[in-house]
């Protein structure tokens, strides 16, 4: 918390340390949501510019810094995906393979099928899958990041998992058959 207070007081060295401490978290989240290393790199820079501008308004009493940072990152990525979809022409951008993903007990083709199924999920469903299974956040953390009730998180996860199971059929993966609360 001392690092954040120093950043809020305008200490640029402290902000550089904050960047280095959290850059991987932001990059990984952006990459998982945007399916592109280039876009994730751009998002990393843009998110930290926004963090630099908004840090004076961060209030530790309202929640953890990482939750606040996830919220900024997720919102930025959702806005970026919206803009990309609006500006996309007839060409369809195929999703890139994820750098890190849940472990699969199958062939490369199975992994690709899972990735493609994830890429076809709506933004609302994909973001809860990314936050829950790739970043391993709790329902409460996801609810706080997305500013939605915990029940909505549960219902979106349930729908996302049903959709993935329906699309994947017999492809083996570690997405649970039934979601359990964390």
N, C-alpha and C positions, 0 to 999 in steps of 0.2 A: 504494500500500500504506500510505502514511503516513495517508491519510484513514481507512482501516479501523482502523488502530491507534488513531487519535484517537477514533473511534467506540467502540471496545472499552474505551477509558479513560473513557467517559461524556461525551464532548464532544458536546453536543446540536447545536451549530452544524455540526460535522462530519457529524453524521447528516443534518441538513437538506441539506447539500451532496451527500451520498451519495444521498439520495432524488431530488434534482433531476437528478443524473447518470444514474440508472438507471430512473427512473419510466417513460420511454417504452419501454424494453425489457420491463419487466414488463407494462405496459398492452397493448402489441402482442401479446405472448405470450398473455395472458389473453383478449384479444378474439378472437384466432384460434382459441382452444380453446373459448370459451364462446359465441361467435356473438351477443354482446350487449354493446353499449356500456355499459349500466347495470351489468351483471354484471362487466364488465371493470373498471369504475371501483371497484366494491365490492371486487373481488379485489385491485386495486392497493393499496387501504388495508389490507386484511387481510394481504396478503403483507408489506408493510412493517412492520406491527405484529409479525408473526412474526419478521421479520429483526431488528427492534430487540430482541426478547426473546432471539433465538438468536445474535446477533452475537458475544457473548463465547465461544461454542463454536466459531466459525469458525477453522479452522487453515489458513493459506495454504500450508503445506507439503503439504497433502493435495489441493490443486487450486485453480484460479482462482476468484476471487470470483464472476465471472459464471456459471460452471458451478454453483456453490453456489446462486446466486440463481435460475437457471433451474430447478434441481431443486425448490426451495421453491415456485416459481410453478407449475410443471407439476403437482406433487403437490396443491397447493391446488386447482387447476382440475379435476383428475381427481376429487377428493373432492367438489367443488361439483357437477360433472356427475352423479356418482353420487347425491347427495342430490336433485338436481333430478329425476332419472329416477324415483327412488322416490316422490317427492311429486307427480309429474305425474299428473293425472287423465286423463280421456278426451281432453282437448284436447291437441293436438300443437303444440309450439312450432316454428314454421318457422325454419330457420337464416337469419340476416341475411347480407347481402352483406359480404364481407371488405373492410376498409379498404385493405389492400394485399394483392395476390395476384400469383402469377406472371403474366406477360403472356400474353394469349390472342390468337391471330390469328383471330378469329371475331366473330360477332354477339353481341349482348347475351344472346340466348337460349342461345347456346353457353356463355357465362360462367355463366349461371344453372344450366345443366345440370351444369357442373363443380362449382359450389358445392353443389348438391343432392347430387351423388354423394359429395363430401367429407363432407357432413353425415350420410350414411348409413353411413359407415365406423364400425367399432367404435372405442372409445376408444383401444385399443392401436395400431390402425393409423393412426388420425387423428393421434395425437400424434407419431408418427415422420414423417409427411408434413409436419406443421406445422414441426417442428424442422428437418427437412432442407431443404425447399423454400421455406418462408416466412422462416425465420430463418437459413437457410444454414449450419447447423452440420455439422461432420464426424461420421462414424460414431462415432469415439472420444468426442467430446463428447456425442453423444446417449446412448451407452452409459453414460457417467458420470452424466449427468443422471437417466436412468431406472433406473440401478443394474442394468443387464442386460448380458450379454456382447455384444460387437460382432457376433458371428454372429447373435444374436437380432435386433439392429437390422437387419442385412441381410435376414434372412428376413421380418421384418415389412414392411420397405419393398417387398420383392419381391411379397409377397402384396397389399399395399395398391395397388401400381401395376397388378398384374394385375386386381384388382377394379375399379379405376377405368377401365382400358382396356376391360374387358368391359362395364361399365355405360355408358360414353360412346360406344363404337363409333367413329364417324367425327368426333366433335366435336374440332376442332383445339385443341390446347393445348401448352404447353411442358413438361409432365411428360414425362420421357424415356421412350422405348420400352424402353430397357434401362438400369438403374441402373449407374453407374460409381462406384467407390470414391473417396472424397475423403480 
